[in-house]
C-alpha cells in the first residue's frame, strides 16, 4: 500500500483520470504553517476566520476554533497583524530572501541563503513538496536574529524533475514509491501516463504537475521501465537513474567516436618526444580494459634512472565544442558499479583508441623524472609523447615479480618498487596521512548473482603505482603554480583537501582514548594519525578508527583555488593521471598544454564552474557505487537468514546501530526496538548506546555476535538481532 508520508495518497475511481473524479482521503488537521502559507501567497489580502473557512471549504465548529487559535499564535509571533476591521494581514515588515533548501528528513529542513553558508530552519517544506537543492523564496520572521525561522513563499525552481522507484497499484490507481527516502511523497500516475508499467515494476517518472494542496499528490508520467523489483538489471539501472547518471551514450556521441582516426601519423609523432624504444608497461586490475597510465624506465649514467609516467592523451582526440567533449563534461566521471563500469567516454575511446594497450603505439601526455635509487629527483620534464607498451601486467602478476624476483621485466619492476618505497617514506615523513580503507568485492555468476564476497587486498604493486601517480599529480600542479611569479597565479584545476575541523578532531581523539590510545591532535595531526594506524593494525578497532578519522576530515574537491591537500601533505596537487575516466584530468591536460605553449592564464570563472560540476558528479557516482555494493550485499546475505555471525559495531543512528560482519564487509542494523531487557538511549556524540536501568553500554568498535533476522532486497537492508 502506498505510504502516507508528507503528502496524502490521492485515489481515483477505477477507469477515470479526470480531476473531478479523484477522491481524497480525509483532510489533514489544520497546521500553523498551512494557515500562514495562505497569508504568504495572498500578499496584502486580509483574512478572517470566516473567509478562511470559506476558502478552505470547512464547515465544522471545531475547524473554526482551530483557525482562531492558529491566528492568535501567528499574531503573537509577529507573523501577521490585526486590522481595524477585525481581520488579519501579513506583517509587511517581514524580510524576504532567496536561496536553496536542504531537507534533513521528512519533518526537518533548512534554508541556505544565496551566496552564503548561513542557514535557517524551515517548517513548511512539505506543503510545497520542496526537496534538497530546490531554489526557494522564503519569508523570515522573529524578534531575535538567532531565533529566526523561514517559511517558504514559493519554489522558484526545482532541483530534480525525475524520480525513480517502484509502481504500486491500489484499486486500479497507480503510484510511484520513490527509491530514496529523501523524497517524502509518492507520485500519482494517471492511466494515460502509465504506459506498459505494472505493479512492482522499477520505473523512472517525470513530475508533470505539483498540486496546490498538501493532501494531494504530485502527478507524473512514466519515462522508462527498468524491470521488476529485485532483478539485477532493473536494480542497477534504477540506481544510476536515481542519481541522474546516464547508462547509454547518445547516438551522435557514438557516431563521432567511430569517426576518430586511430592510426598515428608520422607528422604527429614528429611533434612529440619519442619513448617507443624505452621499456614501458602497464599495471592494472586483472579485469581492466581502460589503461590510462604506463611506466617507462631506463638507466642513465651515474646511478640515475629516467622514469616516465605516461598518461593517455585523451584531449588529442576529444576536441573542445565536440559532442564527445560535451558528453564527457556532463558525465564528469566513469561510474564503477559492482558488476560493470559505466565509462565517461565511449568504449571505442576508453578501451580502444586512448587505452594504452600492450604492443601498440599510443599518444601520451607524460611527466618524466630523472631519479636516483634513494628517491631523489634530479629533473622533471612535462610534455606530449608517443610510447609503445611492451607488456600489460595485472597487479597480481607484478606482485609475483616483486616477491619472487623472477619473470619478465622483474628487474625493472623491482627497481621501480624500491624507489617507490623511498618516495612513500618521504611522503609520510612530510605530513601525508595513511588512510587504508577496505574495498568489498564480489564473485558474480553470468547473471550478476553474487556467489561470494571478499575484501580486496592492497599489496606493494598497488602502492607502487599509486606512488608514481601521486608524484606526477603533485609535479604538474607545482609546475603551473610556480610558472607565474606574481600573486595572480595561472588558472589550474586543483584537487584540494582542506584542514579538518578542530572540534571533530577533539571528538575523535577522545573516542580513540576510550580504546586506550593517546592521540595528541595539538601536535602534528598527520604523525599522530599515522602512529594510531600502526598501533591498531590487525586489531578489531582498526577499521572503525580509520573510518572515524576519515569522517573527521574535510571532503576533497576540485577547485581553481591553489589550496593544500591536507591528507597528502602537499601544498599543491592536481588530477592528471586518469583522463579516460575523469573530466578534471582532461581540464588539467588542456591547461598544461596551454602553458607549455606560452599561453596566458585561462578564465578562472569558467573553470571554477566546471570544477564544481565535477565535484558534484563525483559525489553522485560514489553514492551510486555504494548503493550497488549494498544491493549485492543484501542479495548475498539472503541465503544466511537465521545464521549467526561475529562482527563489530561500525556505526550508530537514532534508530539503532550498525554491525559489520567479520570477513564479509557486509553491514546490517540492530534496531533499538529489538534490544531486550532495558530501554536504551543513543548518544551520537559519544558514539555509545546506554541502558537506562542496567547502564550497560554498546560502543563503536565493540565486538558483538548477531543473527541475521531479515534481508530486504527492495529496501536494501539487512536486519540483525543480538545473540546473548
JOPEQUI-V654730 format. One record per pair of residues at least 4 apart in sequence whose ideal C-beta (glycine too) atoms are under 6 Angstrom apart, sorted by the first residue. I is the first residue (numbers start at 1). J is the second residue. D is the distance in whole Angstrom. If there is no record, write none. Layout:
# JOPEQUI-V654730
I J D
I J D
This chain:
# JOPEQUI-V654730
2 9 5
2 168 5
2 175 4
2 186 5
4 8 6
4 9 6
5 106 6
5 184 5
6 106 6
6 126 5
6 184 4
6 185 5
7 185 4
7 217 5
8 25 5
8 215 4
10 22 6
10 188 5
10 216 5
10 217 5
11 23 5
11 173 5
12 16 6
12 21 6
12 22 4
12 173 5
13 21 5
14 172 3
16 21 4
17 190 4
17 191 5
17 192 6
24 215 6
27 215 6
28 215 5
30 34 6
30 66 5
32 70 5
32 73 6
33 123 5
33 124 4
35 70 5
36 74 6
36 79 6
36 151 6
37 124 6
37 127 6
38 42 6
39 80 6
39 90 4
40 139 6
40 153 5
46 83 6
46 87 4
46 89 5
47 51 6
47 52 5
47 87 6
47 88 5
48 87 4
49 64 6
49 67 5
49 68 5
52 67 5
53 58 5
58 63 4
71 88 6
74 79 5
74 80 5
75 80 6
78 91 6
79 91 6
79 141 5
80 88 5
80 90 6
80 91 6
81 89 6
81 91 5
83 87 5
83 89 6
94 139 5
94 141 5
95 140 4
96 139 6
97 138 6
98 114 5
98 137 5
99 111 6
99 112 5
99 113 5
99 114 5
100 112 5
100 135 6
101 109 6
101 130 5
101 134 5
101 136 5
102 110 5
102 132 5
103 109 5
103 131 6
103 132 5
104 108 4
106 184 4
109 122 5
109 125 4
110 119 4
110 121 6
111 120 5
111 122 5
111 138 5
111 150 4
112 119 5
113 118 5
120 148 5
120 150 4
121 149 6
122 150 5
124 151 5
124 152 6
125 130 4
127 214 5
128 152 5
128 155 5
129 185 6
129 210 5
129 218 6
130 134 5
130 155 6
133 159 3
134 155 5
134 158 5
134 159 5
135 156 4
135 157 5
136 152 5
136 155 5
137 153 5
137 154 5
137 156 6
138 150 4
138 152 6
139 151 5
139 153 6
140 148 5
140 150 5
142 147 5
142 148 5
142 149 6
161 206 6
162 204 6
162 206 5
163 178 5
163 205 5
164 179 5
164 204 5
164 238 5
164 241 5
164 242 4
165 176 5
165 177 5
165 178 4
165 179 5
166 177 5
166 202 6
166 229 5
167 174 6
167 197 5
167 199 6
167 201 5
167 203 6
168 175 5
168 177 5
169 174 5
169 199 4
174 189 4
174 194 6
175 186 5
175 188 6
176 187 4
176 205 5
177 186 6
178 183 4
179 242 5
186 217 6
187 205 6
187 218 5
187 220 4
188 217 4
188 219 5
189 193 6
189 194 5
189 220 6
193 221 4
194 222 6
195 222 5
197 201 5
197 203 5
197 222 5
197 225 5
200 228 6
200 229 5
201 225 6
202 226 4
202 227 6
202 229 6
202 234 4
202 238 5
203 222 5
203 225 5
204 223 5
204 224 4
204 241 5
205 220 4
205 222 6
206 220 6
206 221 6
206 223 5
207 218 5
207 220 5
208 219 5
208 220 6
208 221 6
209 219 4
210 218 5
211 216 4
226 234 4
226 237 4
226 238 5
227 231 4
227 233 6
227 234 3
228 234 6
229 714 5
230 713 5
232 448 4
233 237 6
235 631 5
239 624 5
239 627 5
239 628 6
240 245 5
240 247 5
240 624 6
243 620 4
243 624 5
245 335 6
245 624 6
249 253 5
249 254 5
249 346 5
252 323 5
253 323 5
253 324 6
253 327 5
254 346 6
256 323 5
256 324 5
257 346 4
257 348 5
257 349 6
260 317 5
260 353 6
262 353 5
264 268 6
264 361 6
269 386 5
272 384 5
272 385 5
272 386 5
273 383 6
273 385 5
274 386 6
275 296 5
275 385 5
275 387 5
276 388 4
278 296 5
278 298 5
279 297 6
279 412 6
280 294 5
280 296 4
280 387 5
280 389 5
280 390 6
281 390 6
281 391 4
281 393 6
282 291 5
282 294 5
282 356 6
282 389 6
282 392 5
283 393 5
283 398 5
283 465 5
284 288 4
284 291 6
286 394 4
289 351 4
290 350 5
290 351 6
290 355 5
290 580 5
291 355 5
291 356 4
292 312 4
292 578 5
292 580 4
293 311 6
293 577 5
294 310 5
294 356 5
294 389 5
296 308 4
297 307 5
297 412 5
298 306 5
299 305 6
300 304 4
300 306 6
303 372 6
304 370 5
304 372 6
305 371 5
306 370 6
307 369 5
307 371 6
308 366 5
308 368 5
309 367 5
309 468 5
309 472 4
310 364 4
310 366 5
310 387 5
311 364 6
311 365 5
311 577 5
312 354 4
312 356 6
312 579 6
312 580 5
313 363 4
313 364 5
313 365 5
314 318 6
314 354 5
314 579 4
314 586 6
315 586 5
315 589 5
315 590 5
316 363 5
318 324 5
318 325 5
320 325 6
328 344 6
328 345 6
328 583 5
329 583 6
331 344 5
332 583 4
332 614 5
332 617 4
333 344 6
333 582 6
333 617 6
333 618 5
333 621 5
334 341 6
334 343 5
334 344 5
334 581 4
335 342 4
335 621 5
335 624 6
336 341 6
336 625 6
337 628 4
338 442 6
338 628 5
338 629 6
338 632 5
339 444 6
339 448 5
343 350 4
344 581 6
345 349 4
345 350 5
347 351 5
348 352 5
349 353 5
349 354 5
350 580 5
351 355 5
354 580 6
356 362 5
356 389 5
358 389 5
358 391 6
358 392 4
361 388 5
362 387 6
363 386 6
364 385 5
364 387 5
365 384 6
365 589 5
366 385 4
367 382 5
367 472 4
367 475 6
368 381 4
369 377 6
369 380 6
370 378 4
370 379 4
371 377 6
372 376 5
374 422 6
375 419 5
375 422 3
375 423 5
380 475 5
382 479 6
393 397 5
393 398 5
395 461 5
395 462 6
398 413 6
398 461 4
399 459 5
399 461 4
400 404 6
401 407 5
401 410 4
401 413 5
402 417 5
402 460 5
405 410 6
406 410 6
409 413 6
417 460 6
417 464 5
420 464 4
420 467 4
423 467 5
424 467 5
427 432 4
428 432 5
430 569 5
431 526 4
431 569 3
432 568 5
432 569 4
433 526 5
433 529 5
433 567 5
434 530 5
434 533 5
435 550 6
438 455 5
439 456 4
440 629 6
440 665 4
441 454 6
441 456 5
442 450 5
442 453 5
442 632 5
443 451 5
443 452 4
444 448 5
444 450 6
445 449 5
445 451 6
450 632 5
450 635 6
450 636 4
453 636 6
453 664 6
455 665 5
458 462 5
460 464 6
469 577 4
472 576 6
472 577 6
473 573 6
473 574 5
473 576 5
473 577 6
474 570 5
474 573 6
476 574 6
476 576 5
476 592 6
477 572 4
477 573 5
477 574 4
478 482 6
478 572 5
480 490 6
480 492 4
481 489 6
481 562 5
481 572 5
483 490 6
483 595 6
484 489 5
484 490 5
489 562 6
490 601 4
491 560 5
491 601 5
491 602 4
491 604 4
491 607 5
492 591 6
493 558 6
493 584 5
493 587 5
493 588 5
494 559 6
494 562 6
494 574 6
495 573 5
495 574 6
495 575 5
496 559 6
496 563 4
496 565 6
497 556 4
497 565 5
497 566 5
497 567 5
498 554 4
499 566 5
500 504 6
500 505 5
500 552 5
500 553 5
500 554 6
504 552 4
505 521 5
505 552 6
508 548 6
508 552 5
509 519 4
509 521 5
511 687 6
512 517 4
512 519 5
512 545 6
515 541 5
517 532 6
519 528 5
519 532 6
520 528 6
521 525 6
529 549 6
536 541 6
536 542 4
536 545 6
540 648 5
540 703 6
541 545 5
541 701 4
544 700 6
544 701 4
557 615 4
558 584 5
558 611 4
558 614 5
558 615 5
559 611 5
560 604 5
560 607 5
560 608 5
562 572 6
564 571 6
565 570 5
565 573 4
574 588 5
575 582 6
575 584 5
575 585 5
576 585 6
576 588 5
578 582 5
578 585 5
579 585 4
579 586 5
579 589 6
583 614 5
584 614 5
591 602 6
594 599 4
604 608 6
630 716 5
631 716 5
633 666 4
634 711 5
634 713 5
634 716 5
634 718 6
637 666 6
637 711 5
637 718 5
638 711 5
640 708 5
641 708 5
643 708 6
644 707 5
644 723 6
645 661 5
646 662 5
646 705 6
647 659 4
647 660 5
647 661 4
647 662 5
648 660 6
648 701 6
648 703 5
649 657 5
649 659 6
649 700 5
649 702 5
650 658 5
650 660 4
650 667 6
651 658 4
652 657 5
654 682 6
656 669 5
656 670 5
656 671 4
656 672 5
657 670 6
658 667 5
658 669 5
659 668 6
659 704 6
659 706 5
659 720 6
660 667 5
661 666 5
668 718 3
668 720 4
670 720 5
670 722 6
672 680 6
674 721 5
675 680 5
678 691 4
678 693 5
678 694 5
679 692 5
680 689 5
680 691 5
681 690 6
682 689 5
683 688 5
687 700 4
688 697 5
688 699 5
689 698 4
690 697 5
691 695 6
691 696 4
698 702 6
705 723 4
706 720 4
707 721 5
707 723 5
709 719 5
709 721 5
710 719 4
711 718 5
712 717 5
